[in-house]
């Protein structure tokens, strides 16, 4: 459904996967990758948004590279320059917001794993972002000033997540509350990190993923 495009970000030409709304025009959503890179799963998520009437753009934060294993993915995530990445996200947001297939004044950002934390960052630093969905977000180098969030947050988390455990989720909720913000949190019992990724049978949970997807669609439809 979608295709690769070029856009300007961080003073250079960047790449991303754009999936225009199947209906012709629809609210804009940025889709942010896990630590694996812009892999087929993330493109598929963008296509799924397009099928539901959204126009989705998934920027390639690793500049064409993808990881084959967790060790490599961890190194690639650690090497990501956050300040430069935020500029790439800003360029992606500007591109999406001005695209002829984008029908919303504000855009949404959804991120998975590493992308979940980056989605929070984009929501705090970019006034074009009106809603953020964080799927079990983690990135130790991403610090977000939550007082600057310009819209609501949906938090999707897993009970047995070894990276973002219940204590971490509670800590995030406390930080948001202190900043005067709220997060609608859904903690899925009996599932672990990356349960939404249907290309990983070792962690994928169809029931939790279906419910999380429905909640995500409703969240963006209500807030964009």
C-alpha positions as CSV (number, residue, x, y, z in Angstrom):
1,X,0.0,0.0,0.0
2,X,2.8,2.4,0.9
3,X,6.2,3.3,-0.7
4,X,9.5,4.9,0.3
5,X,9.8,8.6,0.0
6,X,12.5,11.2,0.7
7,X,12.1,14.2,3.0
8,X,14.3,16.9,4.6
9,X,15.3,16.5,8.2
10,X,18.4,17.4,10.2
11,X,19.8,19.3,7.3
12,X,19.9,16.3,5.0
13,X,17.7,14.1,2.9
14,X,16.1,11.3,4.9
15,X,14.0,8.3,3.9
16,X,10.7,7.1,5.2
17,X,7.8,4.7,4.3
18,X,4.6,6.6,3.5
19,X,1.2,4.9,3.4
20,X,-1.5,7.3,2.3
21,X,-5.0,6.7,3.6
22,X,-7.0,4.2,1.5
23,X,-9.9,6.6,1.7
24,X,-7.8,9.4,0.0
25,X,-7.2,11.6,3.0
26,X,-7.1,11.1,6.7
27,X,-5.4,12.1,10.0
28,X,-1.6,11.9,10.0
29,X,0.3,9.4,12.2
30,X,4.1,9.0,12.5
31,X,5.1,5.4,13.1
32,X,8.4,5.0,15.0
33,X,10.5,1.8,14.8
34,X,11.7,-0.6,17.4
35,X,15.4,-1.0,17.8
36,X,15.5,-3.3,14.8
37,X,15.1,-0.5,12.3
38,X,12.6,0.2,9.6
39,X,11.8,-3.5,9.1
40,X,8.7,-5.0,7.3
41,X,6.7,-5.1,10.6
42,X,6.8,-1.3,11.0
43,X,5.9,-0.8,7.3
44,X,3.0,-3.2,7.9
45,X,1.8,-1.1,10.8
46,X,1.8,2.0,8.6
47,X,-0.2,0.1,6.0
48,X,-2.6,-1.0,8.6
49,X,-3.1,2.6,9.6
50,X,-3.7,3.5,6.0
51,X,-6.3,0.8,5.7
52,X,-8.1,2.4,8.6
53,X,-8.2,5.8,7.1
54,X,-5.0,7.4,8.4
55,X,-2.0,8.6,6.4
56,X,1.1,7.1,8.1
57,X,4.8,7.9,7.7
58,X,7.5,5.7,9.2
59,X,10.9,7.5,9.1
60,X,14.0,5.4,8.7
61,X,16.0,6.4,11.8
62,X,18.9,4.0,11.0
63,X,19.5,5.3,7.4
64,X,18.8,2.0,5.6
65,X,20.3,-0.3,8.2
66,X,18.5,-3.0,10.1
67,X,19.6,-5.3,12.9
68,X,19.5,-9.1,12.7
69,X,19.9,-9.8,16.4
70,X,19.5,-8.2,19.8
71,X,23.2,-7.4,20.3
72,X,23.4,-5.6,17.0
73,X,20.1,-3.8,17.7
74,X,21.3,-2.7,21.1
75,X,24.5,-1.2,19.6
76,X,22.5,0.6,16.9
77,X,20.1,2.0,19.4
78,X,22.9,3.2,21.7
79,X,24.7,4.8,18.7
80,X,21.6,6.9,17.8
81,X,22.2,10.6,18.2
82,X,19.1,11.8,20.0
83,X,19.4,15.5,19.2
84,X,19.9,14.7,15.5
85,X,17.1,12.1,15.6
86,X,14.7,14.7,17.0
87,X,15.4,16.9,14.0
88,X,14.7,14.0,11.7
89,X,11.4,13.4,13.5
90,X,10.6,17.1,13.1
91,X,11.2,16.9,9.4
92,X,9.0,13.8,9.1
93,X,6.2,15.6,11.0
94,X,6.5,18.7,8.7
95,X,6.4,16.4,5.7
96,X,3.4,14.5,6.9
97,X,1.5,17.5,8.1
98,X,1.8,19.2,4.7
99,X,1.1,16.1,2.6
100,X,-2.0,16.2,0.5
101,X,-3.3,13.0,2.0
102,X,-3.1,14.3,5.6
103,X,-6.4,15.8,6.7
104,X,-5.6,16.7,10.4
105,X,-4.2,19.9,11.8
106,X,-2.3,17.9,14.4
107,X,-0.6,14.6,13.8
108,X,-0.2,11.6,16.1
109,X,3.0,9.7,16.9
110,X,3.1,6.0,17.8
111,X,6.3,4.3,18.8
112,X,7.3,0.7,19.7
113,X,10.1,-0.1,22.2
114,X,12.8,2.4,21.4
115,X,10.3,4.3,19.3
116,X,7.9,4.6,22.2
117,X,10.2,6.8,24.1
118,X,11.1,8.8,21.0
119,X,7.3,9.3,20.4
120,X,7.1,10.9,23.9
121,X,10.1,13.1,23.0
122,X,8.5,14.2,19.7
123,X,5.2,15.0,21.6
124,X,7.1,17.3,23.9
125,X,9.2,19.1,21.4
126,X,7.0,19.4,18.3
127,X,3.9,21.5,18.4
128,X,2.5,19.7,15.4
129,X,2.0,16.6,17.6
130,X,-1.4,16.4,19.1
131,X,-1.4,12.8,20.5
132,X,1.2,10.1,21.5
133,X,0.9,6.4,21.7
134,X,3.7,4.7,23.6
135,X,4.1,0.9,23.2
136,X,6.4,-0.3,26.0
137,X,8.8,2.5,25.3
138,X,12.4,2.4,26.5
139,X,15.6,4.3,25.6
140,X,18.0,5.1,28.4
141,X,19.4,8.2,26.6
142,X,16.0,9.9,25.9
143,X,15.0,12.3,28.6
144,X,11.6,14.0,28.1
145,X,10.4,17.2,29.6
146,X,6.8,16.0,30.1
147,X,5.6,19.5,31.0
148,X,5.9,20.3,27.3
149,X,3.6,17.6,26.1
150,X,0.9,19.1,23.9
151,X,-1.6,16.4,23.9
152,X,-2.8,13.2,25.5
153,X,-0.8,10.0,25.9
154,X,-1.8,6.4,25.5
155,X,0.4,3.9,27.2
156,X,0.5,0.2,26.1
157,X,2.5,-2.0,28.4
158,X,3.1,-5.7,29.2
159,X,2.9,-7.3,32.7
160,X,6.0,-9.5,32.3
161,X,8.1,-7.0,30.3
162,X,11.7,-7.4,31.3
163,X,12.7,-4.0,30.0
164,X,9.7,-1.9,31.1
165,X,8.4,-3.5,34.3
166,X,5.4,-2.5,36.4
167,X,7.7,-0.3,38.6
168,X,8.9,1.6,35.5
169,X,5.4,2.1,34.3
170,X,4.4,3.5,37.7
171,X,7.4,5.8,37.6
172,X,6.4,7.1,34.2
173,X,2.9,7.7,35.4
174,X,4.2,9.6,38.5
175,X,6.5,11.8,36.3
176,X,3.5,12.7,34.0
177,X,1.3,13.5,37.0
178,X,4.0,15.7,38.5
179,X,4.2,17.5,35.1
180,X,0.4,18.0,35.2
181,X,-0.2,15.4,32.4
182,X,-2.0,12.2,32.3
183,X,-1.5,8.9,30.5
184,X,-4.3,6.4,29.7
185,X,-2.5,3.2,30.6
186,X,-3.3,-0.4,29.6
187,X,-1.2,-3.1,31.2
188,X,-1.7,-6.5,29.5
189,X,-1.4,-9.4,31.8
190,X,0.6,-12.5,31.0
191,X,2.5,-11.0,28.0
192,X,5.9,-9.6,27.6
193,X,7.9,-7.0,25.7
194,X,7.1,-6.5,22.0
195,X,3.8,-8.6,22.2
196,X,2.4,-6.5,19.3
197,X,5.1,-7.7,16.9
198,X,3.4,-10.4,14.8
199,X,6.7,-11.3,13.0
200,X,8.1,-12.6,16.3
201,X,6.2,-15.7,17.3
202,X,8.3,-16.0,20.5
203,X,6.7,-12.9,22.0
204,X,3.6,-12.1,19.9
205,X,0.2,-12.4,21.6
206,X,-2.7,-12.1,19.2
207,X,-5.4,-11.3,21.8
208,X,-3.4,-8.5,23.5
209,X,-2.3,-7.1,20.1
210,X,-5.8,-7.0,18.8
211,X,-7.1,-5.2,21.8
212,X,-4.2,-2.8,21.9
213,X,-4.7,-2.0,18.2
214,X,-8.4,-1.3,18.7
215,X,-7.6,1.1,21.6
216,X,-5.0,2.8,19.5
217,X,-7.3,3.5,16.6
218,X,-10.0,4.8,19.0
219,X,-7.4,7.0,20.7
220,X,-6.2,8.6,17.5
221,X,-9.7,9.0,16.1
222,X,-10.7,10.8,19.2
223,X,-7.7,13.1,19.4
224,X,-6.7,14.0,15.9
